[in-house]
Amino acid sequence: WRWAGVPFFMRTGKRLPEKRTEIVIQFKPLPHSIFDRDDRGEVQANRMVIELQPEEDISLTVMNKKPGLDQRMQLQPIKMSLSWGVGGRGDTPPRRRIAYERLLLDALHGDSTLFVRRDEAEAAWKWVDEVSEAWADGDVKPQEYVAGTWGPDASDMLMARTGREWNSSDA
């Protein structure tokens, strides 16, 4: 019930400009503004980005009032990073593990937190099998794209039709 009606978009591919794994949570816009502003159409949605690869990071981008005593309320996006060593904390980041080092160490210590159970793997393959069958039946064709790009134009058009866009760091 919690996620009912919430759209999920996933983009994956080979030979993209960079290897990156991230989860972007775009928050719903406010139904009304408490400020009298003319730039309502320019206000970006608040986003939380959880980066998994190549670096681990969590950031929150929110709209914030531009500094100053102007009569007019102007907003700008502000990115708050929850990374190690950011924001003047002076913390030293933990040594970054390479490739599967973390999984191998967890397996040796008997920690199965990052491993999937059999039923989870079967559920994931069921979803992949349905896509593969649709391709084989000719119902749906994979979208081709040029190597080194962020994917087919249809991907951007899908997001535009729903009033969304891919994470801006793709630009």
Secondary structure, 3 states (H helix, E strand, C coil): CCCCCCCCCCCCCCCCCCCCEEEEEECCCCCCCCCCCCCHHHCCCCEEEEEEECCCEEEEEEEEECCCCCCCCCEEEEEEECCCCCCCCCCCCCCCCCCCHHHHHHHHCCCCCCCCCHHHHHHHHHHHHHHHHHHHHCCCCCCCCCCCCCCCHHHHHHHHHCCCCCCHHHC
